Amino acid sequence: MHKTTLFLFFLITTVNFGQDFRFGKVSVEELKEESHALDSDADAAILFREQYSHIDYSQNNGFTLTTEIYERIKIYNAEGFEWGTHVIPIYQGGGDNEEDINSLKAVTYTLENGKVVETKLQNDGIFKEVRNKFYNVEKFTMPNLQAGCIIEFKYKLVSPFLSNIDEIRLQEDIPLNKADIRFYSPEWLVYQMHRKGLQPFKVEESSKAAKLNYVVRVDRNAGFATLSGSQLQKRNTTQNQTIDYQANSYSINVENVPAMKDEVFSSNIDNYRSAITFELAYTKYPNEPFETITSTWEAVSKTIYDSENFGGQLKNDRFYADDVDAVISGSTTSEEKATRIYEFVKQKMNWNKYIGIYADEGVKDAYKTGVGNTADINLLLVSMLRYVGLDANPIILSTRDNGIPLFPTRNGFNDVIAGVKLDENVMLMDATHKMGAANLLEEKLLNWNGRLIREDGTSEWVSLNPTKHALENTMLNLEITEDLAISCRARSQYTGNYGLSYRRNYSGKSDQESLETLEERYSGIEINELEIKNIEEVYEPVELNYSFEMLDGIEEIGGKLYILPFLHLATQENPFKSEERKHPVDFMYPWKDRFIINIKLPQGYVVESLPQNEIVNLAEDLGVFKYLISNTNGYVQVSCEMALNSSIITPQYYQDLKKFYELIVSKQNNKIVLSKV
């Protein structure tokens, strides 16, 4: 270890041990700190994070989960102000079952004239938002934020839901100096740990004897008492008893955790962030049967399907039968029936911007109003597909911003689409997206695999990745004018997710707005004409036809002309600049770009030199780059193709990918040299 690094590590470790992390004990030295000792670029740092989760029992409420949160955060500059807002999800289970926040206390500390000044959070800084009927959020924004300040907050979240402890993050986008995490559970509730991330951490497990006072119901016929699991069932004959049990505890302590640095094409960086979750695996209450909660993907899938708000929504078809019969009238194949029904639901239903695996309004009411969340709409689609005899099933998934469910867990899924089996393939459909098509999902849904769940309780993984490349075909026809400007006519076609992207960008825009959008994307050109075709025809390629002039596209040096054939389409820089990559590169979908460029030579000039032809293949058939150039009959023609056949490139091929892009940049910026006859 370098001496300077060793000294800094020793310094920050010494400071950590010397700090007083009790609430309100912020020091002048902490406030004077101008930058982080190990990361001078950090906008903020978590000085201390504490989370204590424990399951307790009371006679009135049965078992409840209480999570106590405390954090102290240093903000170095204005860019770090975002850490002054904290969001708390609150699950609403219906009836009396809902989570509750209490004992919220938050203070901003600043240094004025050498003294520590406190500004307390007031009610006007606390906001509540209703997300859907299952989740609300409570968030607060700290007062008097300024560069150099420190914020502290603590609160308790009391929950009747014991199924899981929300993910505990042990690495953030800013440095984490010290974290102390503890979780306690009685032996009757057994949790499994799910770890993830590249930063290692250790979990200390222990148990100790404890006692619990509770009320039992007495079964006079059987002659023994039983303790109810999650909620005490009151009977006329009860008695107080004390029971001995083992208290299981888990402890995690980490220090000096570096910031998680985001990189280009990273998908959801949270997939690689160090964190831990605890999920209830099974229960075994005294004198009650063993009950499995989560153990396998099959068990998770069945639990979800058995819900009235999921599988229960697929039982009723009378309210839409006549409409669907009319929709499929005259169709001859299963694929045609599936596509017609999909398009019918897509056009009739309007997504209310809420996602979820469980129906919110219920498919019948949603169909009546034409509005619903993702589950309302896509479960309706599954129901209709089944009604006409197709092998259709819901597919639960996790969106990209929700991360990848690595372990059997109900909470890892947050969205649902429809799948119908045709021959040996599953057609994927999301009827919430007006510009989508069958087997063409929005990028946010392209997240590894989804779980297809059948009515009989069986389930299987289904790949969400596109099987076809997103394709761009572009042709440029260039002429060089007498004043050495470039006149060009361009034609481009886009399919797959490329086409979807263009539909998002141009749908509903006027001709002038579309022209301005294209000029903004390709700076340096002035478009004279623009025609866009098939924006609303989702099963056809999006086509762009335009012409433009480029005044500075040619350099004249010593009587020679230097031409950049790719003009505004050239890749200007390599996006991969890091020396190493620890997590995969994620392009979301495979893609292929093809360019044909025809350059008419100006009168009185001949080709002096051309770039060399090049064909390069990435390892394991991951990609290809082809660059071919020729000079015939007064024209120079460039043919270029670059393709990535896999949306995911693992770290072992990062250096190859980096060189691949270096070649693309080099070849696309090579110039053709013309000289006078």
C-alpha positions as CSV (number, residue, x, y, z in Angstrom):
1,M,0.0,0.0,0.0
2,H,1.3,3.5,-0.9
3,K,2.4,5.5,2.1
4,T,0.1,8.4,1.4
5,T,-2.9,6.0,1.0
6,L,-1.9,4.2,4.2
7,F,-1.7,7.6,6.0
8,L,-5.2,8.7,4.8
9,F,-6.7,5.3,5.7
10,F,-5.2,5.6,9.2
11,L,-6.4,9.2,9.5
12,I,-10.0,8.6,8.6
13,T,-10.1,5.4,10.7
14,T,-8.8,7.4,13.7
15,V,-11.4,10.1,13.1
16,N,-14.2,7.6,12.9
17,F,-13.2,6.0,16.2
18,G,-13.0,9.5,17.8
19,Q,-16.3,10.8,16.6
20,D,-19.4,10.9,18.9
21,F,-22.3,9.5,16.8
22,R,-25.0,10.2,19.4
23,F,-27.8,12.3,18.0
24,G,-27.0,16.0,18.4
25,K,-23.3,15.5,19.1
26,V,-22.1,17.1,15.9
27,S,-18.6,18.7,16.4
28,V,-17.0,21.9,15.0
29,E,-14.3,19.7,13.4
30,E,-16.9,17.8,11.4
31,L,-18.5,21.0,10.2
32,K,-15.1,22.5,9.2
33,E,-14.3,19.5,7.0
34,E,-14.1,20.8,3.4
35,S,-13.7,17.6,1.5
36,H,-13.7,13.8,2.2
37,A,-10.4,12.4,3.3
38,L,-10.5,9.5,0.8
39,D,-12.6,10.9,-2.0
40,S,-12.0,14.6,-2.6
41,D,-14.6,14.6,-5.5
42,A,-17.4,13.5,-3.2
43,D,-20.4,16.0,-3.0
44,A,-21.4,14.5,0.3
45,A,-20.6,11.6,2.7
46,I,-22.5,9.5,5.1
47,L,-20.6,9.9,8.3
48,F,-22.7,7.3,10.2
49,R,-25.7,5.1,9.4
50,E,-27.5,3.0,12.0
51,Q,-30.4,0.6,11.5
52,Y,-31.9,-1.5,14.2
53,S,-34.7,-3.8,13.2
54,H,-36.4,-5.9,15.8
55,I,-39.6,-8.1,16.0
56,D,-41.6,-7.6,19.2
57,Y,-44.8,-9.0,20.6
58,S,-47.6,-7.2,22.4
59,Q,-50.9,-8.6,23.6
60,N,-52.9,-6.2,21.5
61,N,-51.0,-6.3,18.2
62,G,-49.3,-9.6,18.1
63,F,-45.9,-9.5,16.4
64,T,-44.7,-6.3,14.8
65,L,-41.6,-5.2,13.1
66,T,-39.9,-2.0,14.2
67,T,-37.1,-0.4,12.3
68,E,-35.2,2.4,13.9
69,I,-33.2,4.6,11.4
70,Y,-30.5,7.1,12.2
71,E,-28.2,8.9,9.8
72,R,-25.6,11.7,9.9
73,I,-24.6,13.1,6.5
74,K,-22.0,15.7,5.6
75,I,-22.8,17.9,2.6
76,Y,-19.7,19.4,1.0
77,N,-21.2,21.5,-1.8
78,A,-24.5,22.4,-3.6
79,E,-24.4,19.3,-5.7
80,G,-24.8,17.3,-2.5
81,F,-28.1,19.0,-1.5
82,E,-30.0,16.1,-3.0
83,W,-29.0,14.1,0.1
84,G,-31.0,16.6,2.1
85,T,-34.2,14.9,0.9
86,H,-35.2,11.5,2.3
87,V,-38.0,9.3,1.1
88,I,-39.7,6.6,3.2
89,P,-42.0,4.1,1.4
90,I,-45.0,3.1,3.6
91,Y,-46.9,0.0,2.7
92,Q,-50.7,0.1,3.1
93,G,-52.2,-3.4,3.5
94,G,-55.8,-2.4,3.8
95,G,-58.0,-2.3,6.8
96,D,-56.1,-1.8,10.0
97,N,-52.9,-3.3,8.5
98,E,-50.7,-0.4,7.7
99,E,-47.2,0.8,8.5
100,D,-46.7,3.9,10.6
101,I,-43.8,6.4,11.1
102,N,-43.2,8.0,14.4
103,S,-40.5,9.7,16.5
104,L,-39.2,11.6,13.4
105,K,-36.6,14.1,14.4
106,A,-34.2,15.9,12.0
107,V,-31.8,18.8,12.3
108,T,-29.4,20.7,10.0
109,Y,-26.2,21.9,11.6
110,T,-24.2,24.8,10.3
111,L,-21.2,26.7,11.6
112,E,-21.6,30.4,12.2
113,N,-18.9,32.6,13.9
114,G,-17.2,29.4,15.1
115,K,-20.4,28.1,16.8
116,V,-22.7,25.2,15.9
117,V,-26.2,26.4,14.9
118,E,-29.1,24.0,14.8
119,T,-32.1,24.3,12.4
120,K,-34.8,21.8,13.1
121,L,-37.1,20.2,10.6
122,Q,-40.6,21.7,10.8
123,N,-44.0,20.3,9.5
124,D,-43.8,22.3,6.3
125,G,-40.8,20.3,5.3
126,I,-42.6,17.0,5.5
127,F,-44.7,15.7,2.6
128,K,-47.0,12.7,2.1
129,E,-47.8,11.3,-1.3
130,V,-50.2,8.6,-2.4
131,R,-48.6,6.3,-5.0
132,N,-51.4,3.7,-5.2
133,K,-53.7,1.8,-2.9
134,F,-50.7,-0.3,-1.7
135,Y,-48.0,2.2,-1.2
136,N,-47.7,5.8,0.1
137,V,-44.5,7.7,0.7
138,E,-43.5,10.2,3.3
139,K,-40.6,12.4,2.5
140,F,-38.9,15.3,4.1
141,T,-36.5,18.0,2.9
142,M,-34.0,19.4,5.5
143,P,-34.0,23.1,6.2
144,N,-31.2,25.6,5.8
145,L,-29.1,23.4,3.5
146,Q,-25.7,25.0,2.6
147,A,-22.3,23.9,1.6
148,G,-20.4,22.4,4.6
149,C,-23.5,21.6,6.7
150,I,-24.3,18.4,8.4
151,I,-27.8,16.8,8.6
152,E,-29.1,14.3,11.1
153,F,-32.3,12.5,11.1
154,K,-33.9,9.5,13.0
155,Y,-37.3,7.9,13.0
156,K,-39.1,4.6,13.7
157,L,-41.1,2.6,11.1
158,V,-43.5,0.3,12.8
159,S,-45.0,-2.5,10.5
160,P,-47.4,-5.4,11.0
161,F,-45.8,-7.0,7.9
162,L,-43.1,-9.5,8.8
163,S,-42.4,-10.9,5.4
164,N,-39.2,-9.0,4.7
165,I,-36.8,-6.3,5.9
166,D,-36.4,-3.7,3.1
167,E,-33.0,-3.7,1.4
168,I,-30.3,-2.3,3.6
169,R,-27.7,-0.5,1.5
170,L,-24.1,-0.9,2.5
171,Q,-22.7,1.2,-0.3
172,E,-24.0,4.5,-1.8
173,D,-23.1,6.9,-4.6
174,I,-21.1,8.9,-1.9
175,P,-18.6,7.5,0.6
176,L,-20.0,5.7,3.6
177,N,-17.7,6.2,6.6
178,K,-19.4,3.9,9.1
179,A,-22.5,1.8,9.3
180,D,-23.9,-0.3,12.2
181,I,-26.7,-2.7,11.2
182,R,-28.6,-5.0,13.5
183,F,-31.6,-7.3,13.1
184,Y,-33.3,-9.3,15.8
185,S,-36.0,-12.0,15.4
186,P,-37.5,-14.6,17.7
187,E,-36.7,-18.2,16.7
188,W,-40.3,-18.8,15.5
189,L,-39.7,-16.6,12.4
190,V,-36.8,-17.8,10.3
191,Y,-35.3,-15.4,7.8
192,Q,-33.0,-16.0,4.9
193,M,-30.3,-13.5,4.0
194,H,-29.8,-12.2,0.4
195,R,-26.5,-10.6,-0.2
196,K,-25.4,-8.7,-3.3
197,G,-22.7,-6.4,-4.5
198,L,-19.0,-6.2,-5.2
199,Q,-17.9,-4.7,-1.9
200,P,-17.4,-7.5,0.7
201,F,-19.0,-7.4,4.1
202,K,-19.3,-9.8,7.0
203,V,-22.5,-10.8,8.9
204,E,-22.1,-11.8,12.5
205,E,-24.8,-14.2,13.7
206,S,-25.6,-15.1,17.3
207,S,-28.5,-16.2,19.5
208,K,-29.3,-15.9,23.2
209,A,-32.0,-17.1,25.6
210,A,-34.9,-14.7,26.1
211,K,-38.4,-14.7,27.6
212,L,-41.7,-13.5,26.2
213,N,-45.0,-12.7,28.1
214,Y,-48.1,-13.3,26.1
215,V,-51.7,-14.1,26.2
216,V,-52.8,-17.6,25.1
217,R,-56.1,-19.1,24.3
218,V,-56.9,-22.2,26.2
219,D,-58.4,-25.1,24.3
220,R,-60.3,-26.9,27.1
221,N,-61.0,-29.9,25.0
222,A,-57.4,-30.5,23.9
223,G,-55.9,-29.5,27.2
224,F,-53.2,-27.2,25.9
225,A,-52.7,-23.6,25.0
226,T,-51.5,-22.2,21.7
227,L,-49.9,-18.9,20.7
228,S,-51.4,-17.4,17.6
229,G,-48.8,-16.5,14.9
230,S,-49.2,-13.0,13.5
231,Q,-52.4,-11.9,15.4
232,L,-53.7,-13.3,18.7
233,Q,-57.2,-14.8,18.3
234,K,-59.1,-13.8,21.4
235,R,-61.3,-16.3,23.1
236,N,-63.2,-16.1,26.4
237,T,-60.8,-18.5,28.1
238,T,-57.3,-16.9,28.1
239,Q,-54.3,-16.8,30.4
240,N,-51.0,-15.0,30.7
241,Q,-47.9,-17.2,30.2
242,T,-44.2,-16.7,29.9
243,I,-42.3,-18.7,27.3
244,D,-38.6,-19.2,26.9
245,Y,-37.2,-18.9,23.4
246,Q,-34.0,-18.2,21.4
247,A,-33.5,-14.6,20.1
248,N,-31.6,-14.7,16.8
249,S,-29.5,-11.7,15.9
250,Y,-27.6,-10.5,12.9
251,S,-25.0,-7.7,13.0
252,I,-23.1,-6.0,10.2
253,N,-20.4,-3.3,10.7
254,V,-18.7,-1.7,7.7
255,E,-16.3,1.2,7.5
256,N,-14.7,3.4,4.8
257,V,-16.9,2.0,2.0
258,P,-16.0,3.9,-1.3
259,A,-18.7,5.5,-3.4
260,M,-20.4,3.4,-6.1
261,K,-19.3,5.0,-9.3
262,D,-21.8,4.8,-12.2
263,E,-20.4,4.2,-15.6
264,V,-21.9,4.3,-19.1
265,F,-24.2,1.4,-20.2
266,S,-24.5,0.2,-16.6
267,S,-28.2,-0.8,-16.5
268,N,-29.2,-0.3,-12.9
269,I,-26.1,0.3,-10.9
270,D,-28.0,-1.0,-7.8
271,N,-27.6,-4.5,-9.1
272,Y,-23.9,-4.3,-8.2
273,R,-24.2,-2.2,-5.0
274,S,-23.4,-4.0,-1.8
275,A,-26.6,-4.5,0.2
276,I,-28.5,-7.1,2.2
277,T,-32.1,-8.1,2.6
278,F,-33.8,-10.4,5.0
279,E,-36.9,-12.3,3.8
280,L,-39.1,-14.5,5.9
281,A,-38.5,-18.1,4.8
282,Y,-40.8,-20.0,7.2
283,T,-42.5,-19.8,10.6
284,K,-42.9,-22.4,13.4
285,Y,-44.9,-20.9,16.2
286,P,-45.3,-23.0,19.4
287,N,-47.9,-25.7,19.0
288,E,-48.6,-24.6,15.4
289,P,-47.7,-26.3,12.1
290,F,-44.5,-25.4,10.1
291,E,-45.4,-22.9,7.4
292,T,-43.2,-22.2,4.4
293,I,-43.3,-18.6,3.3
294,T,-40.6,-18.3,0.6
295,S,-38.2,-21.1,-0.4
296,T,-38.3,-21.6,-4.1
297,W,-39.2,-19.7,-7.2
298,E,-42.1,-22.1,-7.6
299,A,-43.4,-21.3,-4.1
300,V,-43.1,-17.5,-4.7
301,S,-44.9,-17.8,-8.1
302,K,-47.8,-19.8,-6.6
303,T,-48.2,-17.4,-3.7
304,I,-48.5,-14.5,-6.1
305,Y,-50.9,-16.3,-8.5
306,D,-53.2,-17.4,-5.6
307,S,-53.8,-13.8,-4.7
308,E,-57.3,-12.5,-5.5
309,N,-55.7,-9.4,-7.1
310,F,-53.6,-11.6,-9.4
311,G,-54.9,-15.0,-10.4
312,G,-58.4,-14.1,-9.1
313,Q,-58.7,-11.5,-11.8
314,L,-58.4,-14.1,-14.6
315,K,-61.6,-16.0,-13.7
316,N,-64.3,-13.7,-15.1
317,D,-64.8,-13.3,-18.9
318,R,-68.5,-12.5,-19.3
319,F,-68.1,-8.7,-19.2
320,Y,-66.0,-8.6,-22.4
321,A,-67.0,-11.8,-24.3
322,D,-69.1,-10.1,-27.0
323,D,-66.4,-7.5,-27.7
324,V,-63.6,-10.0,-28.0
325,D,-65.8,-12.2,-30.3
326,A,-66.1,-9.3,-32.6
327,V,-62.4,-8.5,-32.5
328,I,-61.3,-11.9,-33.6
329,S,-64.0,-12.5,-36.2
330,G,-62.4,-13.6,-39.4
331,S,-59.0,-14.3,-38.0
332,T,-57.5,-17.6,-39.1
333,T,-54.3,-18.1,-37.0
334,S,-53.4,-18.1,-33.4
335,E,-50.9,-15.3,-34.0
336,E,-53.5,-13.2,-35.7
337,K,-56.0,-13.7,-32.8
338,A,-53.3,-12.8,-30.3
339,T,-52.2,-9.6,-32.2
340,R,-55.8,-8.4,-32.7
341,I,-56.7,-8.8,-29.0
342,Y,-53.4,-7.2,-28.0
343,E,-54.1,-4.2,-30.3
344,F,-57.7,-4.0,-29.0
345,V,-56.6,-3.8,-25.4
346,K,-53.8,-1.4,-26.2
347,Q,-56.1,1.0,-27.9
348,K,-59.0,0.7,-25.5
349,M,-57.1,0.9,-22.2
350,N,-55.2,3.8,-20.8
351,W,-52.4,3.3,-18.3
352,N,-52.7,5.5,-15.1
353,K,-48.9,5.5,-14.8
354,Y,-48.9,3.1,-11.8
355,I,-47.0,-0.2,-12.0
356,G,-47.5,-3.3,-10.0
357,I,-48.0,-7.0,-10.1
358,Y,-51.4,-6.8,-8.4
359,A,-54.6,-5.3,-9.9
360,D,-55.5,-2.0,-8.4
361,E,-59.0,-1.2,-9.9
362,G,-59.7,-4.9,-10.8
363,V,-59.9,-5.9,-14.5
364,K,-63.7,-5.6,-14.7
365,D,-63.9,-2.1,-13.3
366,A,-60.8,-1.0,-15.3
367,Y,-62.4,-2.3,-18.5
368,K,-65.5,-0.3,-17.8
369,T,-63.6,2.9,-17.2
370,G,-60.8,2.2,-19.7
371,V,-58.1,3.1,-17.1
372,G,-55.9,0.9,-14.9
373,N,-52.4,0.1,-13.6
374,T,-50.1,-2.3,-15.4
375,A,-51.7,-5.3,-13.7
376,D,-55.2,-4.3,-14.4
377,I,-54.4,-3.9,-18.1
378,N,-52.1,-6.8,-18.8
379,L,-54.1,-9.3,-16.6
380,L,-57.1,-8.3,-18.7
381,L,-55.1,-9.1,-21.8
382,V,-54.2,-12.5,-20.5
383,S,-57.8,-13.2,-19.6
384,M,-59.0,-12.3,-23.1
385,L,-56.3,-14.4,-24.7
386,R,-57.3,-17.4,-22.6
387,Y,-61.0,-16.8,-23.5
388,V,-60.2,-17.4,-27.2
389,G,-58.3,-20.6,-26.4
390,L,-54.8,-19.4,-26.5
391,D,-52.1,-20.7,-24.1
392,A,-51.6,-17.3,-22.4
393,N,-50.1,-16.6,-19.0
394,P,-49.0,-13.5,-16.9
395,I,-45.3,-12.9,-16.7
396,I,-44.1,-11.1,-13.6
397,L,-40.9,-9.1,-13.8
398,S,-38.7,-6.5,-12.2
399,T,-38.2,-3.3,-14.1
400,R,-34.7,-2.1,-14.7
401,D,-34.9,0.6,-12.1
402,N,-36.1,-2.0,-9.6
403,G,-33.1,-4.3,-10.1
404,I,-32.7,-8.0,-10.8
405,P,-34.4,-10.5,-8.4
406,L,-31.4,-12.8,-7.7
407,F,-33.1,-14.9,-5.0
408,P,-36.6,-16.3,-4.5
409,T,-38.6,-13.3,-3.4
410,R,-42.0,-11.9,-3.9
411,N,-40.8,-8.4,-3.4
412,G,-38.3,-8.6,-6.2
413,F,-41.1,-8.3,-8.8
414,N,-42.9,-5.0,-9.5
415,D,-44.5,-5.3,-12.9
416,V,-46.4,-7.8,-15.1
417,I,-46.9,-8.3,-18.8
418,A,-48.7,-11.0,-20.9
419,G,-47.2,-13.9,-22.7
420,V,-48.8,-16.3,-25.2
421,K,-47.1,-19.5,-26.4
422,L,-47.1,-19.9,-30.2
423,D,-45.4,-23.0,-31.4
424,E,-42.2,-23.2,-29.2
425,N,-41.9,-19.4,-28.6
426,V,-43.6,-17.1,-26.1
427,M,-44.9,-13.8,-27.6
428,L,-44.4,-11.0,-25.1
429,M,-46.9,-8.2,-24.9
430,D,-47.3,-5.1,-22.8
431,A,-50.7,-3.4,-23.5
432,T,-49.9,-0.3,-21.4
433,H,-47.7,1.2,-24.0
434,K,-49.4,2.7,-27.1
435,M,-46.3,2.7,-29.3
436,G,-45.3,-0.8,-28.4
437,A,-45.8,-3.9,-30.5
438,A,-45.9,-7.7,-29.9
439,N,-42.4,-8.9,-28.9
440,L,-41.2,-5.3,-28.6
441,L,-41.0,-4.1,-25.0
442,E,-39.9,-0.8,-23.7
443,E,-36.3,-0.6,-22.5
444,K,-37.4,-0.4,-18.9
445,L,-38.8,-3.9,-19.1
446,L,-35.7,-5.5,-20.7
447,N,-34.3,-6.8,-17.5
448,W,-32.9,-10.3,-17.8
449,N,-35.8,-12.7,-17.2
450,G,-39.5,-12.7,-16.2
451,R,-41.3,-15.5,-14.4
452,L,-44.2,-17.0,-16.4
453,I,-46.9,-18.3,-14.0
454,R,-49.5,-20.9,-15.1
455,E,-52.9,-21.5,-13.6
456,D,-51.8,-24.9,-12.2
457,G,-49.2,-23.2,-10.1
458,T,-46.2,-24.2,-12.2
459,S,-43.8,-21.5,-13.5
460,E,-40.7,-21.0,-15.5
461,W,-38.2,-18.3,-16.5
462,V,-38.8,-16.5,-19.8
463,S,-36.1,-14.3,-21.4
464,L,-37.2,-10.7,-21.8
465,N,-34.3,-9.9,-24.1
466,P,-35.2,-9.2,-27.8
467,T,-34.3,-12.0,-30.2
468,K,-33.8,-9.6,-33.1
469,H,-31.4,-6.7,-33.5
470,A,-32.6,-3.2,-33.4
471,L,-31.6,-2.2,-36.9
472,E,-30.6,1.1,-38.5
473,N,-30.1,1.3,-42.3
474,T,-28.8,4.6,-43.5
475,M,-27.8,5.8,-47.0
476,L,-26.1,9.1,-47.7
477,N,-25.7,10.5,-51.2
478,L,-23.1,13.3,-51.1
479,E,-22.1,15.9,-53.7
480,I,-19.4,18.6,-53.4
481,T,-20.5,22.0,-54.6
482,E,-18.3,24.5,-56.4
483,D,-17.8,26.4,-53.2
484,L,-16.6,23.2,-51.5
485,A,-19.7,22.7,-49.4
486,I,-21.4,19.3,-49.0
487,S,-24.9,18.7,-50.3
488,C,-26.5,15.5,-49.0
489,R,-29.6,13.5,-49.2
490,A,-30.1,11.0,-46.4
491,R,-32.5,8.1,-45.9
492,S,-32.7,6.1,-42.7
493,Q,-34.8,3.2,-41.5
494,Y,-35.2,2.1,-37.9
495,T,-36.7,-1.1,-36.6
496,G,-37.1,-2.8,-33.1
497,N,-36.1,-0.6,-30.2
498,Y,-34.5,1.9,-32.5
499,G,-37.9,2.5,-34.1
500,L,-39.6,2.6,-30.6
501,S,-37.1,5.3,-29.6
502,Y,-37.9,7.4,-32.7
503,R,-41.6,7.0,-32.1
504,R,-41.2,8.4,-28.6
505,N,-39.2,11.4,-29.8
506,Y,-41.3,12.3,-32.9
507,S,-44.9,11.1,-32.3
508,G,-47.3,14.0,-32.1
509,K,-44.8,16.6,-33.2
510,S,-45.4,19.1,-36.0
511,D,-43.1,19.1,-39.0
512,Q,-41.2,22.1,-37.7
513,E,-40.8,20.6,-34.2
514,S,-39.5,17.3,-35.8
515,L,-37.0,19.2,-37.9
516,E,-35.7,21.1,-34.9
517,T,-35.5,17.9,-32.9
518,L,-33.4,16.3,-35.6
519,E,-31.1,19.4,-36.0
520,E,-30.6,19.4,-32.2
521,R,-29.5,15.8,-32.3
522,Y,-27.1,16.3,-35.3
523,S,-25.5,19.7,-34.6
524,G,-23.7,21.3,-37.5
525,I,-26.2,20.6,-40.2
526,E,-29.1,22.7,-41.5
527,I,-32.0,20.5,-42.7
528,N,-33.9,21.7,-45.8
529,E,-36.5,19.0,-46.1
530,L,-37.7,16.3,-43.6
531,E,-40.2,13.5,-44.2
532,I,-41.0,11.0,-41.4
533,K,-43.0,7.9,-42.3
534,N,-44.7,5.2,-40.2
535,I,-44.5,6.9,-36.9
536,E,-47.9,5.5,-36.0
537,E,-47.5,2.2,-37.9
538,V,-45.8,0.2,-35.1
539,Y,-45.2,-2.9,-37.2
540,E,-43.4,-0.9,-40.0
541,P,-39.9,0.6,-39.9
542,V,-39.7,4.3,-39.0
543,E,-38.3,6.1,-42.0
544,L,-36.6,9.4,-42.1
545,N,-35.8,11.2,-45.4
546,Y,-34.1,14.6,-45.3
547,S,-31.6,16.8,-47.1
548,F,-29.1,19.2,-45.8
549,E,-26.0,21.2,-46.6
550,M,-22.8,21.2,-44.5
551,L,-20.5,24.2,-45.0
552,D,-17.6,23.0,-43.0
553,G,-17.6,19.3,-44.0
554,I,-14.5,19.7,-46.2
555,E,-11.0,20.9,-45.4
556,E,-8.9,22.4,-48.3
557,I,-5.1,22.2,-47.5
558,G,-2.5,22.8,-50.2
559,G,-5.0,22.3,-53.0
560,K,-6.1,19.0,-51.6
561,L,-9.6,18.2,-50.3
562,Y,-10.0,16.2,-47.0
563,I,-13.5,14.7,-46.7
564,L,-15.0,13.0,-43.6
565,P,-17.5,10.7,-45.3
566,F,-19.6,10.0,-42.2
567,L,-20.3,13.7,-41.6
568,H,-22.7,14.2,-38.7
569,L,-23.1,10.4,-38.1
570,A,-19.5,9.7,-37.1
571,T,-18.9,8.4,-33.6
572,Q,-16.7,11.1,-32.1
573,E,-15.4,9.5,-29.0
574,N,-15.0,6.2,-27.2
575,P,-17.6,6.0,-24.4
576,F,-15.5,3.5,-22.5
577,K,-12.7,5.4,-20.8
578,S,-12.2,3.5,-17.6
579,E,-9.1,1.3,-17.3
580,E,-11.1,-1.6,-15.9
581,R,-14.7,-2.6,-15.5
582,K,-16.0,-4.6,-12.6
583,H,-19.6,-5.0,-13.7
584,P,-21.2,-5.9,-17.1
585,V,-21.7,-3.5,-19.9
586,D,-25.5,-3.4,-20.7
587,F,-26.7,-2.1,-24.1
588,M,-30.3,-3.1,-23.2
589,Y,-30.8,-4.9,-26.6
590,P,-28.6,-6.2,-29.5
591,W,-28.2,-3.7,-32.3
592,K,-26.9,-3.4,-35.8
593,D,-26.0,-0.2,-37.7
594,R,-25.5,-0.2,-41.5
595,F,-24.3,2.7,-43.5
596,I,-23.9,3.1,-47.3
597,I,-22.3,6.4,-48.3
598,N,-21.9,7.4,-51.9
599,I,-19.7,10.4,-52.7
600,K,-19.7,11.9,-56.2
601,L,-16.2,13.2,-56.9
602,P,-16.1,16.9,-57.9
603,Q,-15.0,17.7,-61.4
604,G,-11.2,18.1,-61.7
605,Y,-10.4,15.9,-58.7
606,V,-9.2,12.3,-58.2
607,V,-8.7,10.1,-55.2
608,E,-5.3,10.4,-53.7
609,S,-5.8,8.1,-50.7
610,L,-8.5,6.1,-49.0
611,P,-8.7,4.6,-45.5
612,Q,-7.9,0.9,-45.4
613,N,-10.6,-1.7,-45.4
614,E,-11.1,-3.4,-42.0
615,I,-13.1,-6.3,-40.6
616,V,-12.9,-7.1,-36.9
617,N,-14.9,-9.7,-34.9
618,L,-15.3,-9.5,-31.1
619,A,-14.6,-12.7,-29.2
620,E,-17.3,-15.3,-28.8
621,D,-19.3,-13.8,-31.8
622,L,-20.3,-10.9,-29.5
623,G,-20.0,-8.3,-32.3
624,V,-18.5,-7.4,-35.7
625,F,-17.2,-4.2,-37.4
626,K,-16.8,-4.0,-41.1
627,Y,-15.5,-1.1,-43.1
628,L,-15.2,-1.4,-46.8
629,I,-14.4,1.5,-49.2
630,S,-14.0,1.6,-53.0
631,N,-13.4,4.1,-55.8
632,T,-15.2,3.4,-59.1
633,N,-16.7,5.4,-62.0
634,G,-16.3,8.8,-60.3
635,Y,-17.8,7.7,-57.0
636,V,-16.3,6.7,-53.7
637,Q,-18.5,4.3,-51.8
638,V,-18.2,3.5,-48.1
639,S,-20.0,0.4,-46.7
640,C,-19.9,0.2,-42.9
641,E,-21.6,-2.3,-40.5
642,M,-21.2,-2.5,-36.8
643,A,-23.2,-4.9,-34.6
644,L,-23.4,-6.2,-31.1
645,N,-25.0,-9.6,-31.0
646,S,-25.5,-9.6,-27.2
647,S,-27.0,-6.9,-25.0
648,I,-24.7,-7.9,-22.2
649,I,-20.9,-7.8,-22.3
650,T,-19.2,-9.3,-19.2
651,P,-16.2,-7.6,-17.6
652,Q,-13.8,-10.3,-19.0
653,Y,-14.5,-8.8,-22.5
654,Y,-14.4,-5.2,-21.5
655,Q,-10.9,-4.5,-22.9
656,D,-11.9,-6.1,-26.2
657,L,-15.0,-3.9,-26.3
658,K,-13.0,-0.8,-25.5
659,K,-10.6,-1.5,-28.4
660,F,-13.6,-2.3,-30.6
661,Y,-15.0,1.2,-30.0
662,E,-11.5,2.7,-30.5
663,L,-11.5,1.2,-34.0
664,I,-15.0,2.5,-34.7
665,V,-14.0,6.0,-33.7
666,S,-10.8,5.8,-35.7
667,K,-12.3,4.5,-38.9
668,Q,-15.4,6.7,-38.9
669,N,-13.2,9.8,-38.5
670,N,-10.7,8.7,-41.2
671,K,-10.7,11.1,-44.1
672,I,-10.7,10.7,-47.9
673,V,-8.0,12.8,-49.6
674,L,-8.7,14.2,-53.1
675,S,-6.2,16.0,-55.3
676,K,-6.5,18.0,-58.4
677,V,-6.0,16.2,-61.7
